[in-house]
Amino acid sequence: MAQSEAHIGNRNMKTDHYDLTWNDENSEHSAALARLFENAKHVDVAVAFAKMSGWEHIKDHLLHHLEQGGSARFIVGLDFYQSEPTLLKLLLKLSRKHSLSVFVGDKLDGVFHPKVYRFEYVNKSVSMLIGSANWTNGGMADNYECSVLLRLNSETKIRTRLDALCKDKLVSALNPGILRDYSRRYDIARATRATEQRRLKRLRTAEPTTFAVLRELLREFRLDKSERGFDAQVRNRAEAVKRASKIMKLIATSRPTGEGFDDQLRKLDASFHSAIVPIFMKAIAGEPAAFAELCTRALASGELSPEQAFEKVREVSIRGVGPNWRTEMLHSVDPSKFAVLNRNSSAGMRLAGPEFPERPSNSNITPQTYAQFCLDARRVAAELGLRNLSELDAVFNEAYWQDMDDED
């Protein structure tokens, strides 16, 4: 292949050869690695997951490399308890007889997620396989994986980076204590995963009207006794509702302007779970009189139906104020009658069956839509044994943000 430029670390590095390695009928990562072991002086492997199934693919080549006096370093991630203690124990045992060092990613703030296989030769040339393949059977052969194979005249950036991880103790040298602790947590995680898989299978086939998903989520939510748990969230929300109601009354009666209004607006924003983006907050701050009228109407809605109340607050048009804040304001007046309608609660409601706009806005939420949402919310809250719609909103919020966490 003609010489090409590989852009690495914002600098161009000349390569003698590059290619792609796939797991398909013509090639596998295990075969590519077997070839790279030939005549290697030093091998670096940094992977997120490592399993005995991956060991089986390269063990003969690695053992031969070590027995011939070659050196190696493995940096293995421990996140999600996927890497197998059996393999870590084997590597630790080999490290006592050969020039092999083993590190684990147990101290990093984020997930240790590289898939780097680096081979250095006597003439200083370097070959690297970098891509998606973990040191597992799936990564080596069965999964649909792709990596770039680079053959370089020389290379120091990756080696220097791996050296720094170890030297700066961002990863830990594997020892019996770390292995013992990880093994215990791995066994717990493996047993839990089996239970979780059965639970997920059951929940996926459950009808939304059975509220199975929300019931399960609420059960776990109640077990969490931290500040993120159900009890703490309900307590915080009750306090926030009281604060919001007081602030709305102050704005409605004293009608502050300038910095005084800005200050109250910020406090109200902090009391709501539906945050306003800065550009809209600035627009709202420019209309103190209109916002005072909005507060007045919301506070006077206690005896109205959800449909009537939403119609009243919708009549006051302020740029940046959508259904999220209008319903937060109504909710602060009566959390047992008025539900909060925002992206979080709309997503949560879908778990119970009813469909509402994914992104509630002034154009797609009518008084009738809001009335139906409140009706459905009260029904779901009753089915879940919740005392009010504030508790239900906490459950919906937990479901929504759990989903966001999973995306990371």
C-alpha positions as CSV (number, residue, x, y, z in Angstrom):
1,M,0.0,0.0,0.0
2,A,1.2,3.5,-0.8
3,Q,2.6,5.6,2.1
4,S,-0.1,7.7,3.8
5,E,-0.6,10.1,6.6
6,A,-2.3,9.0,9.8
7,H,-3.5,12.0,12.0
8,I,-2.7,11.2,15.6
9,G,-2.8,13.6,18.5
10,N,-3.3,16.6,16.2
11,R,0.1,15.9,14.5
12,N,0.9,14.0,11.3
13,M,2.8,10.7,11.7
14,K,4.3,9.0,8.7
15,T,3.3,5.4,8.3
16,D,4.9,2.7,6.2
17,H,1.6,0.8,6.0
18,Y,-1.9,0.9,7.3
19,D,-4.8,-1.5,6.9
20,L,-8.1,-2.4,8.4
21,T,-8.8,-5.6,10.4
22,W,-12.3,-7.0,10.6
23,N,-13.8,-10.1,12.1
24,D,-15.2,-11.8,9.0
25,E,-14.8,-14.9,6.9
26,N,-11.4,-13.6,5.6
27,S,-9.7,-12.4,8.8
28,E,-10.0,-12.1,12.5
29,H,-8.3,-9.9,15.1
30,S,-6.8,-13.0,16.7
31,A,-5.0,-13.9,13.4
32,A,-3.7,-10.3,13.0
33,L,-2.3,-10.4,16.6
34,A,-0.7,-13.8,16.0
35,R,1.3,-12.3,13.1
36,L,2.2,-9.2,15.1
37,F,3.8,-11.3,17.9
38,E,6.4,-12.6,15.5
39,N,9.8,-11.1,16.5
40,A,8.3,-8.5,18.8
41,K,10.5,-7.2,21.6
42,H,7.8,-5.6,23.8
43,V,4.0,-5.8,23.7
44,D,1.5,-3.4,25.3
45,V,-2.1,-4.3,25.6
46,A,-4.7,-1.8,27.0
47,V,-8.3,-3.0,26.9
48,A,-11.6,-2.3,28.6
49,F,-12.5,-6.0,29.0
50,A,-10.4,-9.1,29.2
51,K,-11.7,-12.7,29.4
52,M,-10.3,-16.2,29.3
53,S,-12.1,-16.7,26.0
54,G,-9.7,-13.9,24.6
55,W,-6.7,-15.5,26.3
56,E,-7.4,-18.8,24.4
57,H,-6.9,-16.9,21.1
58,I,-3.4,-15.6,21.8
59,K,-2.0,-17.6,24.7
60,D,0.4,-19.7,22.7
61,H,1.9,-16.6,21.0
62,L,2.1,-14.6,24.3
63,L,3.7,-17.5,26.2
64,H,6.2,-18.1,23.4
65,H,7.0,-14.4,23.4
66,L,7.6,-14.3,27.1
67,E,9.6,-17.5,27.2
68,Q,11.9,-16.1,24.5
69,G,12.7,-13.2,26.7
70,G,10.2,-10.7,25.4
71,S,8.4,-8.2,27.7
72,A,4.8,-7.3,28.0
73,R,2.5,-5.0,29.8
74,F,-1.3,-5.4,30.2
75,I,-3.6,-2.6,31.4
76,V,-7.1,-4.0,31.9
77,G,-10.3,-2.2,32.8
78,L,-12.5,-3.3,35.7
79,D,-15.6,-1.3,34.9
80,F,-18.9,-3.1,34.7
81,Y,-17.2,-6.2,36.1
82,Q,-16.7,-7.7,32.7
83,S,-13.0,-8.6,33.0
84,E,-12.6,-12.1,34.5
85,P,-10.7,-12.6,37.8
86,T,-9.5,-16.0,36.5
87,L,-7.5,-14.3,33.7
88,L,-6.2,-11.6,36.0
89,K,-5.0,-14.3,38.4
90,L,-3.3,-16.1,35.5
91,L,-1.5,-12.9,34.4
92,L,-0.4,-12.1,37.9
93,K,1.1,-15.6,38.2
94,L,2.9,-15.2,34.9
95,S,4.2,-11.8,36.0
96,R,6.2,-13.6,38.7
97,K,8.1,-15.7,36.2
98,H,8.4,-13.4,33.2
99,S,9.0,-9.8,32.2
100,L,5.3,-9.1,32.4
101,S,3.6,-6.3,34.3
102,V,-0.2,-6.1,34.9
103,F,-2.2,-3.0,35.7
104,V,-5.9,-2.5,36.3
105,G,-8.0,0.6,35.8
106,D,-9.6,0.8,39.2
107,K,-8.9,4.5,40.1
108,L,-10.1,6.5,37.0
109,D,-13.0,8.8,37.3
110,G,-14.4,7.7,33.9
111,V,-14.6,4.3,32.3
112,F,-11.4,2.8,31.1
113,H,-12.3,2.0,27.5
114,P,-9.3,1.7,25.1
115,K,-8.6,-1.2,22.8
116,V,-4.9,-0.9,22.0
117,Y,-2.5,-3.6,21.0
118,R,1.0,-2.2,20.5
119,F,4.1,-4.3,19.3
120,E,7.6,-2.9,19.4
121,Y,10.5,-4.6,17.5
122,V,14.3,-4.6,17.8
123,N,14.7,-2.1,15.0
124,K,12.4,0.3,16.8
125,S,9.6,-0.1,14.4
126,V,6.1,-0.4,15.9
127,S,2.9,-2.1,14.8
128,M,-0.4,-1.2,16.5
129,L,-3.9,-2.6,16.3
130,I,-6.3,0.1,17.5
131,G,-10.1,0.0,17.3
132,S,-13.1,-1.7,18.8
133,A,-11.9,-5.2,19.8
134,N,-11.6,-6.1,23.5
135,W,-9.5,-9.1,24.6
136,T,-12.5,-11.4,24.5
137,N,-13.7,-14.1,22.2
138,G,-16.1,-11.6,20.7
139,G,-13.4,-9.0,20.2
140,M,-11.0,-11.6,18.8
141,A,-13.3,-13.4,16.5
142,D,-17.1,-13.5,16.9
143,N,-18.2,-9.8,17.2
144,Y,-18.4,-7.5,14.2
145,E,-15.3,-5.5,15.1
146,C,-13.0,-3.2,13.2
147,S,-9.5,-1.9,14.0
148,V,-6.8,0.1,12.2
149,L,-3.5,-1.8,11.8
150,L,-0.6,0.7,11.7
151,R,3.0,-0.2,10.9
152,L,5.3,2.6,11.8
153,N,9.0,3.3,11.5
154,S,8.8,4.5,15.1
155,E,6.2,5.5,17.6
156,T,6.4,7.0,21.1
157,K,3.1,8.8,21.7
158,I,1.0,5.7,22.7
159,R,3.9,4.2,24.7
160,T,4.4,7.5,26.5
161,R,0.7,7.8,27.3
162,L,0.6,4.2,28.7
163,D,3.8,4.9,30.7
164,A,2.2,8.0,32.2
165,L,-1.0,6.1,33.2
166,C,1.2,3.7,35.2
167,K,3.8,6.2,36.5
168,D,1.1,8.6,37.7
169,K,-0.8,5.8,39.3
170,L,-4.0,6.5,37.4
171,V,-4.0,2.7,37.0
172,S,-2.9,0.3,39.8
173,A,-0.3,-2.5,39.6
174,L,-2.4,-5.7,40.1
175,N,-1.7,-7.4,43.5
176,P,-3.4,-10.1,45.5
177,G,-5.4,-7.6,47.5
178,I,-6.8,-5.8,44.5
179,L,-7.5,-9.2,42.8
180,R,-9.3,-10.5,45.9
181,D,-11.5,-7.4,46.3
182,Y,-12.3,-7.3,42.6
183,S,-13.1,-11.1,42.6
184,R,-15.7,-10.6,45.3
185,R,-17.4,-7.7,43.6
186,Y,-17.2,-9.6,40.3
187,D,-19.1,-12.6,41.8
188,I,-21.8,-10.3,43.1
189,A,-22.1,-8.5,39.8
190,R,-22.3,-11.8,37.9
191,A,-25.1,-13.2,40.1
192,T,-26.9,-9.8,40.0
193,R,-26.7,-9.8,36.2
194,A,-28.3,-13.2,35.9
195,T,-31.2,-12.0,38.1
196,E,-31.4,-8.7,36.1
197,Q,-31.6,-10.5,32.8
198,R,-34.6,-12.5,34.0
199,R,-36.2,-9.4,35.4
200,L,-35.7,-7.5,32.1
201,K,-37.1,-10.3,30.1
202,R,-40.2,-10.3,32.3
203,L,-40.6,-6.5,32.1
204,R,-40.1,-6.3,28.3
205,T,-43.1,-8.6,27.8
206,A,-45.3,-6.9,30.4
207,E,-48.2,-4.7,29.2
208,P,-47.7,-1.0,30.1
209,T,-51.1,-1.0,31.8
210,T,-49.7,-3.4,34.4
211,F,-47.3,-0.6,35.5
212,A,-44.7,-3.4,36.0
213,V,-41.8,-1.2,34.9
214,L,-42.8,1.7,37.1
215,R,-43.5,-0.6,40.1
216,E,-40.0,-2.1,39.8
217,L,-38.4,1.3,39.4
218,L,-40.2,2.6,42.5
219,R,-39.2,-0.4,44.5
220,E,-35.5,0.2,43.8
221,F,-36.0,4.0,44.2
222,R,-37.4,3.5,47.7
223,L,-34.5,1.2,48.7
224,D,-32.0,4.0,47.9
225,K,-31.5,5.9,51.2
226,S,-29.1,8.4,49.8
227,E,-30.0,12.0,48.8
228,R,-30.9,10.6,45.3
229,G,-33.4,8.1,46.8
230,F,-37.2,8.4,46.9
231,D,-37.6,9.6,50.5
232,A,-35.0,12.3,50.1
233,Q,-36.4,13.4,46.7
234,V,-39.9,13.6,48.0
235,R,-38.8,15.6,51.0
236,N,-36.8,18.0,48.8
237,R,-39.7,18.4,46.4
238,A,-42.1,19.2,49.2
239,E,-39.8,21.9,50.4
240,A,-39.3,23.2,46.8
241,V,-43.1,23.4,46.3
242,K,-43.4,25.6,49.4
243,R,-40.5,27.8,48.3
244,A,-41.9,28.2,44.8
245,S,-45.4,29.1,46.2
246,K,-43.9,31.8,48.5
247,I,-41.8,33.3,45.7
248,M,-44.8,33.4,43.3
249,K,-46.9,35.2,46.0
250,L,-44.1,37.7,46.6
251,I,-43.8,38.4,42.8
252,A,-47.6,38.7,42.4
253,T,-48.0,41.1,45.3
254,S,-44.9,43.2,45.4
255,R,-44.3,43.1,41.6
256,P,-40.5,43.6,41.8
257,T,-38.5,45.0,38.9
258,G,-34.8,45.2,38.0
259,E,-32.4,43.3,40.1
260,G,-35.1,42.5,42.7
261,F,-37.1,40.6,40.0
262,D,-34.0,38.9,38.6
263,D,-33.2,37.6,42.1
264,Q,-36.7,36.2,42.7
265,L,-36.7,34.7,39.2
266,R,-33.4,32.8,39.9
267,K,-34.8,31.5,43.2
268,L,-38.0,30.3,41.4
269,D,-35.9,28.6,38.8
270,A,-33.9,26.8,41.5
271,S,-37.2,25.6,43.0
272,F,-38.5,24.1,39.8
273,H,-37.2,20.9,38.2
274,S,-37.8,22.3,34.7
275,A,-34.8,24.5,34.1
276,I,-35.0,27.5,31.7
277,V,-32.1,28.0,29.3
278,P,-30.2,31.3,29.9
279,I,-31.4,33.0,26.8
280,F,-35.0,32.5,27.7
281,M,-34.4,33.4,31.4
282,K,-33.1,36.8,30.0
283,A,-36.2,37.2,28.0
284,I,-38.5,36.4,31.0
285,A,-36.5,38.9,33.1
286,G,-37.4,41.6,30.6
287,E,-41.1,41.2,31.3
288,P,-41.6,41.5,35.1
289,A,-45.2,42.8,34.8
290,A,-46.3,40.0,32.6
291,F,-44.7,37.4,34.8
292,A,-46.3,38.9,37.9
293,E,-49.7,38.5,36.1
294,L,-48.8,34.9,35.3
295,C,-48.0,34.2,39.0
296,T,-51.3,35.9,40.0
297,R,-53.3,33.6,37.7
298,A,-51.5,30.5,38.8
299,L,-52.1,31.3,42.5
300,A,-55.8,31.9,41.8
301,S,-56.2,28.5,40.1
302,G,-56.6,26.3,43.2
303,E,-60.4,25.9,42.7
304,L,-60.2,25.4,38.9
305,S,-60.0,22.2,37.0
306,P,-56.6,21.4,35.3
307,E,-58.1,22.4,31.9
308,Q,-59.4,25.7,33.2
309,A,-56.2,26.4,35.1
310,F,-54.0,25.8,32.2
311,E,-56.2,28.0,30.0
312,K,-55.7,30.8,32.4
313,V,-52.0,30.6,32.6
314,R,-51.7,30.0,28.9
315,E,-53.3,33.3,28.1
316,V,-50.2,35.2,29.4
317,S,-47.7,35.0,26.7
318,I,-44.0,35.4,27.6
319,R,-41.1,34.3,25.4
320,G,-39.4,31.3,27.1
321,V,-42.3,30.3,29.3
322,G,-43.7,27.0,28.0
323,P,-45.8,24.2,29.5
324,N,-43.0,23.1,31.8
325,W,-43.0,26.3,33.8
326,R,-46.7,26.9,33.6
327,T,-47.4,23.4,35.0
328,E,-44.6,23.8,37.6
329,M,-46.4,26.9,38.8
330,L,-49.8,25.2,39.0
331,H,-48.1,22.2,40.7
332,S,-46.8,24.5,43.4
333,V,-50.4,25.7,44.1
334,D,-51.8,22.1,44.4
335,P,-49.5,19.1,44.0
336,S,-52.4,16.7,44.4
337,K,-54.3,18.2,41.4
338,F,-51.9,19.7,39.0
339,A,-49.2,17.5,37.4
340,V,-45.8,18.8,36.0
341,L,-45.7,18.3,32.3
342,N,-42.2,18.4,30.8
343,R,-39.9,16.0,28.9
344,N,-39.2,14.0,32.0
345,S,-42.8,13.4,32.9
346,S,-43.9,12.7,29.3
347,A,-41.2,10.0,29.0
348,G,-42.2,8.6,32.4
349,M,-45.9,8.5,31.4
350,R,-45.1,6.4,28.3
351,L,-43.9,3.7,30.7
352,A,-47.4,3.5,31.9
353,G,-49.0,3.4,28.4
354,P,-50.4,6.9,27.6
355,E,-48.6,8.8,24.9
356,F,-48.0,12.6,25.1
357,P,-45.7,14.8,23.1
358,E,-42.0,13.9,23.7
359,R,-41.1,17.6,23.7
360,P,-44.0,19.5,25.3
361,S,-44.3,23.0,23.9
362,N,-46.8,25.9,23.6
363,S,-47.9,24.6,20.2
364,N,-48.6,21.0,21.1
365,I,-50.0,21.2,24.7
366,T,-53.6,22.4,24.8
367,P,-55.7,22.8,28.0
368,Q,-57.4,19.5,27.0
369,T,-54.1,17.8,26.6
370,Y,-53.0,18.9,30.0
371,A,-56.3,17.9,31.6
372,Q,-55.9,14.4,30.2
373,F,-52.3,14.2,31.4
374,C,-53.4,15.2,34.9
375,L,-56.2,12.6,34.8
376,D,-53.7,9.9,33.7
377,A,-51.1,11.0,36.3
378,R,-53.6,10.7,39.2
379,R,-54.6,7.2,38.0
380,V,-50.9,6.1,37.8
381,A,-50.1,7.6,41.2
382,A,-53.0,5.8,42.7
383,E,-51.9,2.5,41.1
384,L,-48.4,3.0,42.5
385,G,-49.7,3.9,46.0
386,L,-48.3,7.4,45.8
387,R,-49.7,10.2,47.9
388,N,-49.6,13.0,45.3
389,L,-48.4,14.0,41.9
390,S,-45.2,15.4,43.3
391,E,-44.2,11.9,44.3
392,L,-45.2,10.7,40.9
393,D,-43.0,13.4,39.3
394,A,-40.1,12.2,41.4
395,V,-40.6,8.7,40.0
396,F,-40.9,10.0,36.4
397,N,-37.8,12.1,36.9
398,E,-35.8,9.1,38.2
399,A,-36.9,7.0,35.2
400,Y,-35.8,9.7,32.8
401,W,-32.4,10.4,34.3
402,Q,-31.6,6.7,34.8
403,D,-32.1,6.5,31.0
404,M,-29.7,9.4,30.4
405,D,-27.1,7.8,32.7
406,D,-27.3,4.6,30.8
407,E,-26.5,6.4,27.5
408,D,-23.0,7.3,28.9
